[in-house]
Amino acid sequence: MSHLLKPHLGQPLPNVARAAGSWVWDAAGRRYLDGSSGAVVVSLGHAHPEVLRALHEQSRLVTYAVRAQFTSEPAERLADRLAELAPGDLDSVLLVNSGSEAVESAAKLALQHWSERGRPEKHRFVSRRASYHGTTLGALSLSGHPVRRRHFESLLHAFPAVPQPSRYRCESSAACPPCDLSCADAFDAAIRAVGADRVAGVIVEPVVGATGGAVVAPPGYHQRLREICDHHDALLIADEVMTGVGRCGSFLAMERWDTVPDLAVLGKGLGAGYVPVAAVLARRHVVEAIAAGSGLITGGHTYSANPLAAAVALAVVDITIRDRLPERARRLEPILGAALRDLMESHPHVGDVRGLGLLWGLELVADRSSRRSYPRERMVTERFLAACRANGLLLYPASDGHNDAVLIGPPLNVTDDELDLLVTRLDTSLSALEAELPASG
Ligand SMILES: Cc1ncc(COP(=O)(O)O)c(C=O)c1O
């Protein structure tokens, strides 16, 4: 009997034994292509020698110091580097350990900024219905992830939420397409309904990740959202935990729409699977409000800004930029997109293919013409992931609780041959799913 609590009690998992580049081996010697970089984390692949060197070198100097007693060269250099790479004046950096903590920290910075400006009544957030911002109670309150919320509703804040900006399943306008950006205007309506004087900010994933599978907003959406936030004096928080650090073809995905959020949240690809680390990047006006008030950045965790995590994250960011991996993601975007769309020709279960950079989603349906999904009880997402795994391919689930979808997000330095193999294995796995589930539903 295992004493370790795993996601599904009673459901065994293979033991991971080692990993290198885009490949993972289990203890039985089976090899898997890491088609989703774990949970869209391992952007530089596994066991990158330069990251391991940075980890070893820093561990010989100092691994831990509490941030109230010391700053450190790696943490200072990482903050400088992130400030330099981020657009606009997003130039203050708070370091924490996970995406959930970073989302909570961003929300708290937003609240504190309003409180220090003498407007504590601005304490509500508006988010999106199908979204994921983390598993701690604050971050979960901002998330529309039915399965992860289910047992905790009693402790969650009831924040207003608007529909996803989905071009495949638009809930905002009966006339879509063409898109009239009703999905962005839904934020305007939600802020007015709460009262702009009570809204601290808005939080979005630039590309929806875990609840929908790489749902990319229509052109103009983020620019409109920026205008709405400015109009209502609400801070725009971009949760770039999944999309940031080059994943979507620019350092922040928001740059693809020339939009500078007031707060940006990084996680996953920042530590790239080598250390737990996450960050909040804040614009100058946010920090200035706090500096002019209490001057105190409250919060932070025991391991915040520890030198080991900072040194590794700095190496990850430096390698990402030196190797021009955001540019590579942007170059591969149309190539992977076309290969995935080709799969639609022979696989009627694939209802939609969408993505940005190297973050792609496949939505699986029972009937393509009506876009009807399988009932969730049929666990199509899970069955498909199992078929992929049986074919030596690891992908990540992205069901929004109603529809079935998976995320594809290989390491940004995946080779061309590995990318071809990923598509071949997807093809085989879709055939295996079809053998199990007739397309009639
Ligand atoms: C967009 C987004 N935000 C926040 C989180 C939470 O990050 P973590 O699991 O590191 O707490 C995730 C994790 O999947 C995410 O995808």
The ligand as an SDF file (V2000), in Angstrom:
LIG
                    3D

 16 16  0  0  0  0  0  0  0  0999 V2000
   -3.0660   30.0340  -15.7830 C   0  0  0  0  0  0  0  0  0  0  0  0
   -2.6950   29.3760  -14.4830 C   0  0  0  0  0  0  0  0  0  0  0  0
   -2.6330   30.1130  -13.3670 N   0  0  0  0  0  0  0  0  0  0  0  0
   -2.2880   29.5880  -12.1760 C   0  0  0  0  0  0  0  0  0  0  0  0
   -2.0020   28.2410  -12.0620 C   0  0  0  0  0  0  0  0  0  0  0  0
   -1.6230   27.6730  -10.7270 C   0  0  0  0  0  0  0  0  0  0  0  0
   -0.2630   27.3990  -10.7150 O   0  0  0  0  0  0  0  0  0  0  0  0
    0.3490   26.3610   -9.6490 P   0  0  0  0  0  0  0  0  0  0  0  0
   -0.2060   25.0230   -9.9890 O   0  0  0  0  0  0  0  0  0  0  0  0
    1.8340   26.4730   -9.8580 O   0  0  0  0  0  0  0  0  0  0  0  0
   -0.0630   26.8280   -8.3060 O   0  0  0  0  0  0  0  0  0  0  0  0
   -2.0600   27.4280  -13.1990 C   0  0  0  0  0  0  0  0  0  0  0  0
   -1.7700   25.9950  -13.0970 C   0  0  0  0  0  0  0  0  0  0  0  0
   -2.1310   25.1980  -13.9210 O   0  0  0  0  0  0  0  0  0  0  0  0
   -2.4210   28.0090  -14.4410 C   0  0  0  0  0  0  0  0  0  0  0  0
   -2.5030   27.2740  -15.5520 O   0  0  0  0  0  0  0  0  0  0  0  0
  1  2  1  0
  2  3  1  0
  2 15  2  0
  3  4  2  0
  4  5  1  0
  5  6  1  0
  5 12  2  0
  6  7  1  0
  7  8  1  0
  8  9  2  0
  8 10  1  0
  8 11  1  0
 12 13  1  0
 12 15  1  0
 13 14  2  0
 15 16  1  0
M  END
$$$$
